[in-house]
Amino acid sequence: MKNSTNKARILVVDDEVGLATEISVALRAAGYMTRVEHNGADALKTILEAKPDLVLLDIMLPGLNGFEVGQQAIDKLGVPIIFMTARDAAEDKMRGLEVGADDYVTKPILMGELLLRVRAVLRRTGVLVAPLLIGDLLINEDEASVTYLGEEISLTNTEYRLLGELARSRGRVLSKNYLLTQVWGYDAFDPNLVEVHISSLRKKLEHAGCDANELIKTKRGLGYIIKAPAAKVDIEG
């Protein structure tokens, strides 16, 4: 279902209230709209009524289990599903694929990985990925563009991916090794590579008028973090 803001809507279904809330908060920070359910029956009702763009669905649910909910959601509406489970059994993965799931993640959930998988599924299914808005800085991943106060900032592909990774993980400190893995695709390299690109990124943002040192903060010995608040969005339900 689309609303007037044209943001992708995601239903999070997990009987662990704390985890469901954590996932929902991370998704909202990344620019999506969310709704949370904690059991199979309520989840299925919400899916059929609200028609979300994507469902993050735990397998072990009270009442209807995740496979039962997912099967009906896919059969009736073709809703994309990413299954979540604490079990890493091969039979669960096979059954998920048989049901028609688009992807599968194993707990404990790594938020950075989950956000990447969510974005990949939404792109494959043709759903518009919501731009990331941090103050006056707008990151439009569909157009691969970054603007500040409406003026486009010219970034290299690596700088763009680095900024996007930090923005999607807003509020979390990302280590140099993590950024190497996510942005460059490997972790056995000089972490100074990250420092060099962060410095270059900050200079370009500063040139555009953005207070880059305030936007991208260095946590000595830990990594980097974007702490600026996300744009407010209205959440139904």
N, C-alpha and C positions, 0 to 999 in steps of 0.2 A: 504494500500500500504506500502511495506517495501522499505527502501533505503539501501545504502551500509553500514550504521552504525547500521542497525538492530534495530533502536529505534522505538517505537510505535508512529504512527502519529495520531494526534487528530485535528479535525476541530471544531473550536469554532464559533457558529453562534448566534449573538445577535445584535440588532440594537442600543443598548447602546454602543457607541464606547469605552468609558472609562472602562466599565465593561468587555467588550470583551478583551480589552488589558490587564487588570488586571488578568483575568483568564489565558490568554495566557502566561503571564510572570510567573505566579505561576507554570504552567504546564512545561514550559521550565526549570525552576529552579529544578523541580522534575525529570528532565531527559528525557522528551518527546519532540517530534517535533510538531510544531503547525502551523496552518493556520487559518486566521480569515475572516469571511464573515459577512455582515450586513443586507442582505435581502434574502428572500426565493429563488428567481430565481437563484441568484449567488451561493447560498449554494448548491442547487440541481445540478447545472452544475459542481461545484467543486467535489461534492460527486461522480458523475458518471464518472468524468475524473480521479480524483486522488485516488479514492477508499481508503479513510482513514480507520484506524483501529477502530476509535470511533468518534462519533459526539456528541458534547454538543450543544443542540438545543433549543433555546428560542421558546416559543409557539407564542407569539405576535410579528410577523414579518410583515413588509410591503410586499405587493404582496402576494405570497404564504405564508400561515401561517405555523407554525412549524409542525402541524399535517399533512398537505398536503405534506410537504417536507419529513417528517419522513416516511410516508406511502410509497411513491415512492422509497425512499432509501432502505427500508426494503424489499419491494416487488421485486425490481430489483437486489439488491446486498446483501441483508441480513446484512447490516451494523449495528453494535450495536449503539443504541441511548440512551442518557440520556437527558430527557427533562428538561428545566429550565423555570420557570414561576414565576411571582410575585403573581399570584393567587393561593389560596390554596383550590380551590373548588373541591369537591369530583368528580364532573363530568369530570373535566380535567384529574384527575388521572385515572379514569375509561377509558376515551377515549384513553389516552396514552397507557394503558395496551392493549386495543383492537387493537391499531395500531401495537403493538408489541415491545414497548419500553423496554429497559433492566432496566432502573431505572428512578427516578424522583426526582428533587430537587427544593425547593421553595426559591425564593428570599426573603430577602437579602441572597446572597450566602456566606456561611462560607467556606473559602478556605480549611481548614483542612478537613472538612467533604467531600467536593467535591473531593479532592485528594484521600481520602479513597474509595469513590464510584467509581472513575475512575479506581483505581488499582483493585478493586474487579471485575468490569466488564471485564477488560482486562484479568484478570486471568481466569474468567469463560469462556471466548471466546478463550482461548489458545494463546493469544498474549504475546510474550516475554516482560516482564516488564524491562525497561532500568535500568541498575545499576546507583546508585547515586555516582558521582565523586566529591569530595571536595578536591582540591589540590591533594595530593598523597594518600588520604583515599578513598577507594572504598567500597561501600555498595551494595552488590548484593542480592536483595530481593528474586530472584528466587531460589538462593542457600542458602539463610539465612546465608550469610558469610560477614565478614568485613576484609579487608586487608589494610595494610599500607606499601607502597613501595614493594608490592608483597608478603609480609609476613602476614599470617592470624593471627588475634587477637581473642583469645578465650573470648567470652562474654556470660553471662547468657541470657536467653530469655528476661528477663525484660530489661537488659542493651541494648540488641539489638533493642528492640522495642522503647526504649527511644531515642537512637541515631537516629534511622530511622525517628521518629516523628520530631525531631529537624532538621534533614537533609532535609526532604521533605518540611519543612516550612522555609527553609533557608531565612534569611533576615527579619524574623518576630519574635518578642519577644513572647514566649509562657509562660503563667503563670503556677504556680505549680498546681493550680486547674484544668487547662486545661489538663496538662500532666497526672494528676491523672485520669481524665475521659478517655483520649485517650489510655493511656498505661495500666492502671490497671482496667479501666472499671467502676469507681465510683468516686464521688467527695466529699463524706462526710467522709474524713479520714485525718489523720495528714499530712500536707504538707511537714513535715520534711522527710517523706518517699522519696520524690523526691530528696531532698538534699543528702541523704545517697547514693542513686543510682547514682546521678550525680558525687559525689565524687569518688565512686568506678569505674565508667566509665572513668573518667579522669585519674585515676591512671593506668588503663590498657592501655589506649592510650599513656600515658607518657612512660610507660614501653616499648612500641613498638617503641618509638622514636618520636612520634607525640607531638607537642606543644599543649596539650589539653586545657590549660587555655586560650590560644589564639584562639583555635578553638571554644570552647564552652564558651561563655562569660556570666557572671552573670550581670543582670540589677537589681540592688538593689531595692527591693520593687515591682518589676515587674515580673521577671522570668528569662528565659534563651534564648539565641539566638546563632545560628551559622551564622556568617557573611561572611565566606569565599566564594569567587565567585564560581559559578558553572562552570564546563567544557563547553567550547564554542561548540555550535552545529550549523550546517548550517540549515537555515529555508528556505524552498521553498515557494514562493508566498508572 
